[in-house]
């Protein structure tokens, strides 16, 4: 029976190559794959929610601009001197980050408006150079806001429950 000690009482060194076995490497790769399968969709969802929040903020800022204009000039459609009114910030996010939404008037009259925030991949070339042309928000799609405060969304979740898109 071997005790692992040499005759002089010192520990014997294991002879032969040392390192990881193929089975150990495969187990480590499987664990990394499982962790990646959990982490990547979670991170992507987090990024989409952040971009959606920027679009909602830009819509609300534009609505405030339009309300101030209506109070001053009595119209959502014209500004000083009867000039046609345009949105001051037609993109989101507005903090210098990569543009992922474009803001437009879905409809506009003197007494009503509806704003739309469209993801850049659906905006058909209206996003500026350097924007994220591949960004898509399939859950909420195009976000809308009108002069009555009615909030809408067109995506897979938003078409049946716009409040879910505006609250998350």
N, C-alpha and C positions, 0 to 999 in steps of 0.2 A: 504494500500500500504506500503510495507516494503522498507525502505531506506537503510538497512544495518547497521544502528546505533542503539545502545541500548538506553534505556530511559535516561541514564546519558550522552549520547553524544559520548561514546566510540564505536569503531568499533566492530561489532560482529564477532566472529571467526566462520568459517564454520565448522560445525560438520560433522562427518563421515570420512571414509577413504579418503586419498589423494594419488595421484600417477598418472600413465599413464593408459589410457584406452587401451583396446585391439586394437581398431581402430588406435590409435596413434602409437602403437608399429608396427602394420602391415605396416603403411605408411612409417615409418622409415626403416623397412626391405626392402621394395620395392625400396626406394631411394638408399639404400646401394647396392642392387642387380644391379640396373641400373649403378651406378658408377663403380662397379666391372666389369660389362660387357664391359664397355668402357676402363677401365684402364688396365686390364690384357692382352688383345691382343696388345695394344699399347706398353706395357712394353716388352712383348715377342718379338715383332718386333724390338724394340730398341736393345735388347740383341743379336739377330741374326745378325743385321747389324754391331754391334761391333765385333762379332766373325768373320764375313766375312771380315771386314777391317783388322783384324789381319792376316787372311789367305792371303789376297792380299799383305800385307806388307812382309810376309814371302816368298811368291812367287817372288816378286821383288828383295828381298835381295838374294835369291838363284840364280836368273838370273844374278845379278851383280857378284856373286861369279863365276858363269860359264863363263861369259864374261872375267873376269880377268884371269881365267885359260886358256881360248882360246888365249888371248893375250900373255900369258907367254909361253905356251906349244904347241900352235897351234892345240888344240883339246878340244872338249867338253867332251870327254869320258875318257881321261887319264890325270893323273897329273904327279908329279915329279917321275922320274924313271920308267915311264910307268905304274904306279899303277892305278887301276880302280878308277874312280872318284865317290865319294858319296857326298850327300848333307850335308853341315855342320850342318844344323838345320832342321831335318825332321818333325818337328811339329810346329803347330801354336795354340795359341799365344806363343811367345817366351819370354814373360816378366815374367814368373813364374806363370801366370794364368793357369786355368784349360785347358788342351789341348782339342780342339774341331775339329781340322783338322789334317790330316797327309799328308805330302808332299812326292811325289815320282816322279820318271821319268816315264812319260807315254810312252816316247820313247827317245832313246839316241844313237847317232852315233858320229863319230869323228867331223862331221861338222854341226850336227843339234841336237836339243833336244826339248822335250815338257815336261813341268812340270805340275803336277796335284795336287791340294789341295782337298782332299776328306773328307767330314764330317765324324766324327768318327762312326756314326751309319751305314754308308755305307762302311767303310774301312775294314770290315771283319777281325777284330782282330789285325790290325796293329797299333792301337793306344796303348800307354803305359798304365800301371796300374795307376789308379787314374784319367784317362781322363774321359770326359763326353761322355760315350758310347751311350747316347740317343740323342745327339745333331744332329739335322737334319736341313738342309736348303733347303726346297722343292722349293723355288722360284729360287735359283741359282744353287743348286746341286754342282757338281764337277767343280771347277774353274781351267782353264788351261792357260798356258802361254808358248809360244815357242820362239825359237831363233830369229825370225823376229819381235817379239813384239806383235804377234797376240794373243789377249785375248779371251777366250771362257768360256762358262758355259753350264751346261747340265740340269738345272732345268726347271720348268714350264715357267718361264719368260726368263731364260737364253738361252734356246734352240732356241728361236726365236729372242732374243734381248740381246746378251751378254753384249753390252755396258751399258744396264740398270743395270746389276749386278756389273759391274766394276766401275760405277759412283755413286752408292748409298751406 
